[in-house]
Amino acid sequence: MAAYMIVDNEITDPEGFREYQKRVGSTLESYGGKFLVRGEKYEILEGDWHLHQLILLEFPSVEQARRWYQSDEYAPVKDIRLKTAHTQAILVQGIS
């Protein structure tokens, strides 16, 4: 069953974060991950959202998403993100 990672990045170092953006895509491929949404343009229809940069990733399963997030391939890239952005992230299982 598909899983989705929903992320909001508040970028604190735009130049450093560009390096993260260049490198993150290649770490997703072997885990079946792909970007569905990646951007700063959105429209709030209801609620009190305070988004910065909304990202939506899709994975084949929750397990694959966790494997990617904890992988050796992603670790150095994640370190870049941790230094260049404040991130909120959740992982949710899709429905069949």
Secondary structure in CASP SS format (residue, H / E / C, confidence):
PFRMAT SS
TARGET T0000
AUTHOR 0000-0000-0000
METHOD secondary structure of the structure
MODEL  1
M C 1.00
A C 1.00
A E 1.00
Y E 1.00
M E 1.00
I E 1.00
V E 1.00
D E 1.00
N E 1.00
E E 1.00
I E 1.00
T C 1.00
D C 1.00
P H 1.00
E H 1.00
G H 1.00
F H 1.00
R H 1.00
E H 1.00
Y H 1.00
Q H 1.00
K H 1.00
R H 1.00
V H 1.00
G H 1.00
S H 1.00
T H 1.00
L H 1.00
E H 1.00
S H 1.00
Y H 1.00
G C 1.00
G C 1.00
K E 1.00
F E 1.00
L E 1.00
V E 1.00
R E 1.00
G E 1.00
E C 1.00
K C 1.00
Y C 1.00
E C 1.00
I C 1.00
L C 1.00
E C 1.00
G C 1.00
D C 1.00
W C 1.00
H C 1.00
L C 1.00
H C 1.00
Q E 1.00
L E 1.00
I E 1.00
L E 1.00
L E 1.00
E E 1.00
F E 1.00
P C 1.00
S C 1.00
V H 1.00
E H 1.00
Q H 1.00
A H 1.00
R H 1.00
R H 1.00
W H 1.00
Y H 1.00
Q C 1.00
S C 1.00
D C 1.00
E C 1.00
Y C 1.00
A H 1.00
P H 1.00
V H 1.00
K H 1.00
D H 1.00
I H 1.00
R H 1.00
L H 1.00
K H 1.00
T H 1.00
A E 1.00
H E 1.00
T E 1.00
Q E 1.00
A E 1.00
I E 1.00
L E 1.00
V E 1.00
Q E 1.00
G C 1.00
I C 1.00
S C 1.00
END
